[in-house]
């Protein structure tokens, strides 16, 4: 069988500017695109984003330490 190769398009979405953006970029975008974040309902608040980050750690085994998780939740709650 012949090997199939393909190229993915370049990422066009970027995280919104704000405190914690770099932490979110380094942790979240390692596994999924920014589009995943952009598609979430707007202005859901801290509890919503805390649940999302906990799900990523528990269900998808995201390697996010506690200080980074807190910074990501703060960033997402304030920015999205």
Order of alpha helices (4+ residues) and beta strands (2+ residues): alpha-alpha-alpha-alpha
